[in-house]
Amino acid sequence: MLLNELISEKLETLRKERHLGVYTLCNRAAMSYETYRSIRRNKNKDIYLRTLLILLRVLNVSPQEFFSDPMFDDPELDIDFK
C-alpha cells in the first residue's frame, strides 16, 4: 500500500470517529472541500506537511499519535507517492 493511501485512510477513520462531516472538517481547517476530497480519493500525488498538521490539529491528534498506528510499520509500505 502507498503512504498517501494510508494517510487518507487514517484521516477518514479519525474524522468518522469524531463524528465530523467533511464540510465541517474543511470549514474548521479553513480548507476547500476540493482539497480534502483529493486527499480522500488519493487524487493528489502528495500531501503537504502543513495541510496534514492542520487536519491533525482540527482532529485533535498529535503527529506522534497519528503515525504511531501500526499500519505505518508495514515493511511493504511504499513511501513513493504515485
MDTraj code that builds the backbone (N, CA, C; nanometers):
import mdtraj as md
import numpy as np

residues = "MET LEU LEU ASN GLU LEU ILE SER GLU LYS LEU GLU THR LEU ARG LYS GLU ARG HIS LEU GLY VAL TYR THR LEU CYS ASN ARG ALA ALA MET SER TYR GLU THR TYR ARG SER ILE ARG ARG ASN LYS ASN LYS ASP ILE TYR LEU ARG THR LEU LEU ILE LEU LEU ARG VAL LEU ASN VAL SER PRO GLN GLU PHE PHE SER ASP PRO MET PHE ASP ASP PRO GLU LEU ASP ILE ASP PHE LYS".split()
xyz = np.array([
    [0.0855, -0.1181, 0.0000],
    [0.0000, 0.0000, 0.0000],
    [0.0893, 0.1235, 0.0000],
    [0.0382, 0.2292, -0.0601],
    [0.1111, 0.3548, -0.0677],
    [0.0889, 0.4394, 0.0579],
    [0.1897, 0.5158, 0.0934],
    [0.1818, 0.6004, 0.2120],
    [0.0640, 0.6971, 0.2044],
    [0.0424, 0.7604, 0.0884],
    [-0.0679, 0.8558, 0.0788],
    [-0.2031, 0.7874, 0.0973],
    [-0.2140, 0.6598, 0.0604],
    [-0.3382, 0.5857, 0.0839],
    [-0.3600, 0.5620, 0.2333],
    [-0.2517, 0.5297, 0.3041],
    [-0.2632, 0.5089, 0.4488],
    [-0.3008, 0.6376, 0.5208],
    [-0.2389, 0.7469, 0.4811],
    [-0.2697, 0.8760, 0.5428],
    [-0.4160, 0.9101, 0.5206],
    [-0.4623, 0.8926, 0.3988],
    [-0.6022, 0.9202, 0.3661],
    [-0.6959, 0.8323, 0.4477],
    [-0.6650, 0.7047, 0.4553],
    [-0.7481, 0.6098, 0.5313],
    [-0.7533, 0.6474, 0.6790],
    [-0.6390, 0.6819, 0.7349],
    [-0.6316, 0.7180, 0.8764],
    [-0.7083, 0.8474, 0.9042],
    [-0.6947, 0.9460, 0.8163],
    [-0.7673, 1.0712, 0.8343],
    [-0.9180, 1.0477, 0.8314],
    [-0.9632, 0.9653, 0.7393],
    [-1.1069, 0.9368, 0.7295],
    [-1.1564, 0.8610, 0.8534],
    [-1.0771, 0.7697, 0.9037],
    [-1.1140, 0.6963, 1.0251],
    [-1.1301, 0.7924, 1.1422],
    [-1.0332, 0.8808, 1.1586],
    [-1.0390, 0.9785, 1.2677],
    [-1.1578, 1.0729, 1.2518],
    [-1.1822, 1.1183, 1.1295],
    [-1.2949, 1.2086, 1.1044],
    [-1.4268, 1.1429, 1.1440],
    [-1.4426, 1.0180, 1.1049],
    [-1.5667, 0.9459, 1.1353],
    [-1.5785, 0.9154, 1.2840],
    [-1.4672, 0.8805, 1.3488],
    [-1.4699, 0.8550, 1.4936],
    [-1.5146, 0.9786, 1.5707],
    [-1.4807, 1.0945, 1.5190],
    [-1.5156, 1.2195, 1.5866],
    [-1.6498, 1.2757, 1.5376],
    [-1.7154, 1.1998, 1.4532],
    [-1.8479, 1.2372, 1.4015],
    [-1.8462, 1.3748, 1.3371],
    [-1.7419, 1.3997, 1.2588],
    [-1.7298, 1.5260, 1.1866],
    [-1.7658, 1.5035, 1.0404],
    [-1.8509, 1.5862, 0.9883],
    [-1.8784, 1.5816, 0.8457],
    [-1.7606, 1.6393, 0.7693],
    [-1.7539, 1.6048, 0.6437],
    [-1.6445, 1.6538, 0.5601],
    [-1.6465, 1.8064, 0.5542],
    [-1.7633, 1.8645, 0.5344],
    [-1.7719, 2.0101, 0.5245],
    [-1.7355, 2.0772, 0.6570],
    [-1.7720, 2.0170, 0.7668],
    [-1.7354, 2.0723, 0.8978],
    [-1.5844, 2.0691, 0.9158],
    [-1.5231, 1.9562, 0.8824],
    [-1.3771, 1.9442, 0.8923],
    [-1.3100, 2.0491, 0.8049],
    [-1.3552, 2.0612, 0.6821],
    [-1.2959, 2.1585, 0.5902],
    [-1.3117, 2.3009, 0.6427],
    [-1.4277, 2.3311, 0.6953],
    [-1.4534, 2.4643, 0.7496],
    [-1.3596, 2.4938, 0.8664],
    [-1.3475, 2.4000, 0.9580],
    [-1.2608, 2.4204, 1.0750],
    [-1.1131, 2.4277, 1.0372],
    [-1.0766, 2.3598, 0.9284],
    [-0.9371, 2.3603, 0.8825],
    [-0.9095, 2.4740, 0.7843],
    [-1.0137, 2.5528, 0.7524],
    [-1.0014, 2.6596, 0.6522],
    [-0.9427, 2.6032, 0.5227],
    [-1.0021, 2.4939, 0.4794],
    [-0.9541, 2.4210, 0.3629],
    [-1.0722, 2.4017, 0.2675],
    [-1.0445, 2.4048, 0.1411],
    [-1.1523, 2.3829, 0.0458],
    [-1.1951, 2.2361, 0.0466],
    [-1.3205, 2.2161, 0.0144],
    [-1.3729, 2.0799, 0.0034],
    [-1.2945, 2.0028, -0.1033],
    [-1.2610, 2.0685, -0.2121],
    [-1.1879, 2.0029, -0.3215],
    [-1.0509, 1.9531, -0.2753],
    [-0.9851, 2.0294, -0.1915],
    [-0.8541, 1.9861, -0.1401],
    [-0.8683, 1.8604, -0.0568],
    [-0.9644, 1.8606, 0.0334],
    [-0.9824, 1.7420, 0.1176],
    [-1.0310, 1.6230, 0.0342],
    [-1.1172, 1.6494, -0.0620],
    [-1.1655, 1.5410, -0.1465],
    [-1.0515, 1.4769, -0.2238],
    [-0.9569, 1.5563, -0.2696],
    [-0.8427, 1.4998, -0.3418],
    [-0.7564, 1.4141, -0.2497],
    [-0.7499, 1.4511, -0.1221],
    [-0.6772, 1.3691, -0.0247],
    [-0.7528, 1.2388, -0.0012],
    [-0.8833, 1.2489, 0.0199],
    [-0.9666, 1.1305, 0.0455],
    [-0.9634, 1.0308, -0.0687],
    [-0.9614, 1.0821, -0.1879],
    [-0.9684, 0.9946, -0.3062],
    [-0.8310, 0.9638, -0.3656],
    [-0.7261, 1.0044, -0.2958],
    [-0.5893, 0.9798, -0.3409],
    [-0.5638, 1.0342, -0.4805],
    [-0.6229, 1.1483, -0.5101],
    [-0.6040, 1.2117, -0.6400],
    [-0.4758, 1.2944, -0.6441],
    [-0.4277, 1.3302, -0.5273],
    [-0.3058, 1.4099, -0.5224],
    [-0.1843, 1.3178, -0.5136],
    [-0.0728, 1.3662, -0.5639],
    [0.0481, 1.2855, -0.5569],
    [0.1146, 1.2937, -0.4212],
    [0.0827, 1.3975, -0.3482],
    [0.1379, 1.4122, -0.2139],
    [0.0458, 1.5011, -0.1320],
    [0.0745, 1.5063, -0.0050],
    [0.0005, 1.5951, 0.0846],
    [0.1047, 1.6811, 0.1552],
    [0.0817, 1.8088, 0.1538],
    [0.1753, 1.8990, 0.2204],
    [0.1730, 1.8737, 0.3704],
    [0.2895, 1.8803, 0.4295],
    [0.3012, 1.8602, 0.5734],
    [0.2144, 1.9614, 0.6478],
    [0.2140, 2.0846, 0.6033],
    [0.1333, 2.1882, 0.6670],
    [-0.0147, 2.1502, 0.6643],
    [-0.0622, 2.0997, 0.5512],
    [-0.2014, 2.0574, 0.5385],
    [-0.2329, 1.9444, 0.6346],
    [-0.1443, 1.8471, 0.6411],
    [-0.1653, 1.7350, 0.7327],
    [-0.1683, 1.7828, 0.8772],
    [-0.0771, 1.8706, 0.9137],
    [-0.0732, 1.9206, 1.0515],
    [-0.1983, 2.0008, 1.0866],
    [-0.2502, 2.0761, 0.9925],
    [-0.3752, 2.1499, 1.0157],
    [-0.4890, 2.0519, 1.0402],
    [-0.4987, 1.9496, 0.9565],
    [-0.6044, 1.8498, 0.9732],
    [-0.5912, 1.7775, 1.1075],
    [-0.4700, 1.7435, 1.1443],
    [-0.4492, 1.6753, 1.2728],
    [-0.4878, 1.7652, 1.3895],
    [-0.4589, 1.8923, 1.3785],
    [-0.4964, 1.9860, 1.4853],
    [-0.6481, 1.9921, 1.4990],
    [-0.7182, 1.9999, 1.3867],
    [-0.8650, 2.0028, 1.3901],
    [-0.9196, 1.8725, 1.4476],
    [-0.8554, 1.7617, 1.4159],
    [-0.8987, 1.6305, 1.4656],
    [-0.8495, 1.6034, 1.6079],
    [-0.7722, 1.6977, 1.6630],
    [-0.7186, 1.6862, 1.7986],
    [-0.6322, 1.5611, 1.8163],
    [-0.5400, 1.5426, 1.7208],
    [-0.4488, 1.4286, 1.7225],
    [-0.3078, 1.4817, 1.6989],
    [-0.2145, 1.4374, 1.7789],
    [-0.0764, 1.4792, 1.7587],
    [-0.0149, 1.3984, 1.6434],
    [0.0859, 1.4545, 1.5784],
    [0.1540, 1.3780, 1.4734],
    [0.2105, 1.2456, 1.5264],
    [0.2602, 1.2483, 1.6504],
    [0.3135, 1.1257, 1.7102],
    [0.2054, 1.0198, 1.7220],
    [0.0894, 1.0605, 1.7693],
    [-0.0213, 0.9667, 1.7836],
    [-0.0664, 0.9150, 1.6471],
    [-0.0747, 1.0051, 1.5504],
    [-0.1193, 0.9680, 1.4164],
    [-0.0283, 0.8617, 1.3558],
    [0.1020, 0.8858, 1.3597],
    [0.1966, 0.7950, 1.2943],
    [0.2379, 0.6765, 1.3811],
    [0.1896, 0.6704, 1.5053],
    [0.2221, 0.5551, 1.5902],
    [0.1337, 0.4348, 1.5578],
    [0.0349, 0.4546, 1.4719],
    [-0.0522, 0.3453, 1.4299],
    [0.0338, 0.2367, 1.3635],
    [0.0152, 0.1100, 1.4023],
    [0.0949, 0.0013, 1.3455],
    [0.0847, -0.0108, 1.1936],
    [-0.0188, 0.0447, 1.1354],
    [-0.0314, 0.0375, 0.9889],
    [0.0846, 0.1068, 0.9184],
    [0.1497, 0.2015, 0.9855],
    [0.2635, 0.2701, 0.9263],
    [0.3942, 0.1923, 0.9435],
    [0.3910, 0.0816, 1.0151],
    [0.5099, -0.0004, 1.0375],
    [0.5269, -0.1121, 0.9349],
    [0.4335, -0.1245, 0.8447],
    [0.4364, -0.2310, 0.7456],
    [0.5627, -0.2203, 0.6598],
    [0.6461, -0.3258, 0.6576],
    [0.7682, -0.3201, 0.5776],
    [0.7401, -0.3107, 0.4269],
    [0.6200, -0.3437, 0.3882],
    [0.5816, -0.3365, 0.2467],
    [0.5265, -0.1985, 0.2083],
    [0.5215, -0.1082, 0.3046],
    [0.4683, 0.0246, 0.2794],
    [0.5529, 0.0948, 0.1738],
    [0.4872, 0.1387, 0.0694],
    [0.5541, 0.2083, -0.0395],
    [0.5456, 0.3582, -0.0123],
    [0.6584, 0.4191, 0.0209],
    [0.6571, 0.5613, 0.0554],
    [0.6680, 0.6502, -0.0669],
    [0.6798, 0.5889, -0.1829],
    [0.6821, 0.6623, -0.3076],
    [0.5417, 0.7049, -0.3454],
    [0.5158, 0.8327, -0.3535],
    [0.3834, 0.8804, -0.3933],
    [0.3712, 0.8641, -0.5440],
    [0.2646, 0.8019, -0.5855],
    [0.2456, 0.7780, -0.7293],
    [0.1150, 0.8353, -0.7746],
])
top = md.Topology()
chain = top.add_chain()
for i, resn in enumerate(residues, 1):
    res = top.add_residue(resn, chain, resSeq=i)
    for name in ("N", "CA", "C"):
        top.add_atom(name, md.element.get_by_symbol(name[0]), res)
traj = md.Trajectory(xyz[None], top)
